[in-house]
Amino acid sequence: MTRNEIYEAVRRFRADRDKPISNRLLCEAAGISIDTFKNIFDLGLPMSEMAQRRLGRALTAWANGDLRVMRNRNASKYIEYRREAKPDMQRGVNLTLKGGRIVLKVGPRNMNDYTQPSLKERLEK
């Protein structure tokens, strides 16, 4: 993923109030500290190439269903890699441009994929 794609995906990720993974767990999966994550996305410091590769890999793994949030007996959460990828699917609505006309496409979509703009974002543009 390019830096701009990562910035856009993380912006959508952080705006999602119903996300099943926290910022801390995403950072743990990426292998970066939460302070580095906050410095990049809250303070606007430049993203290093290492952070770019790690965040891109973690966001892709999360979207593909390779990561899963697990819970210990004491209710603490941790990340586990799945042996078999199972992306979380939900009903989705998407706008596409076909032959100069806007077409509404209804069908399943990956719930954890933050690379594609939402219907609300597309309507605002």
N, C-alpha and C positions, 0 to 999 in steps of 0.2 A: 504494500500500500504506500502511496505517496504521502508526503506530509500533509498536503491539503485534504486528502481523503481521510487521514487519521484525525485531523482537527475537526472535520465535519462529522465523522462518525462519533467521536467523543462528545461533541456538542449535543448530538441527538441522544446519545447514551445518557448523558447527565440530565437532559431535559425530561427523560422518561421516568415518571414517578412510579410506575409499576414494574420496573426492571427487577428481575430475580437475583441479580448479583450486585454487590456493593462496589464502590470505587476501590476500597481496600482489597477486596478479593480479586478484582481485575488487575490491580497492581501486583498482587502476589503471583497471579498467573503469568504476568508479563515479566516478572523478575526485576521490577523497579520499586523504589520506595514510594510511599504515599507523599512524602515531601517533594520528591522530584516531580510527581504527577501534578501536585498543586502548584509548584513553581512554573511548570510549563503551561497549564491551562487556566490558572487563576491570576498569576502575576504576569504572564505573557513572556516569560523568558524563552529563548530559542530552544527548540528540541534537538537533542544530539542525534547522531546517526544510530547509536546504540539504542536509545529510547525509541526511536522510530521503528527499528526492526523488531524490537521486543513487543511494543504495543501493537504493531501491525499483525504480528504472529498471534498474539493473544486475542485480538478482536476477531481475526479470521477463525481461530479455533473455537471461540465462543459462538460465532455465527454458524459454523458447521456442525455444532453439537458435540464437539470433542471434549468440552469441559462440562463438569457438573458440580453444583453446589451441594455439599454434603453437610450433615449436622451430627455433632458428637452427642453423647448422652447429657453433657452439661450445657447443651443448646448452643455451643460455639460452632461456627461454620468454617468450612475449609473447602478448597478446590480439589477435585480429583479428575484425572483424565480418564475418559471412557475407552474401553477396548473397541467398542463399536459405536460409531457416531450416530446420535439420534437427535437431530435438530427439533426444537419445539415449534410446532406448526399451529397456526390459528387462521381464522377466516380473514381474508384481506380484500381490500378494494384498491385498485390502481388505475390511474389515468394513463392512456397511451395515445399517441398520435398516429393514425392510420389513414393514409390517403388524404391528408389535409383535414381530417375530422378527428375530434376528440372522442375516444371510445373508452367506456368504463369497463374495466376487466375485474371480474369477481372470481376469487378462488383462494386456495390455501397459500399462505406466505410464511416465511421464517420469522418467528417472533423476535429472535435475537439478532437479526441482521440490521445494523444501523447504517449501512452504506447507502441504502436507497432512501430518497426523501419520502416523507409521509404524504398522505392525500391532502392534508391541511397545508403543508409547505408548497405543494404543487399548485393548489388553488390560489395561494397568495401571490405567486409569481406572475 
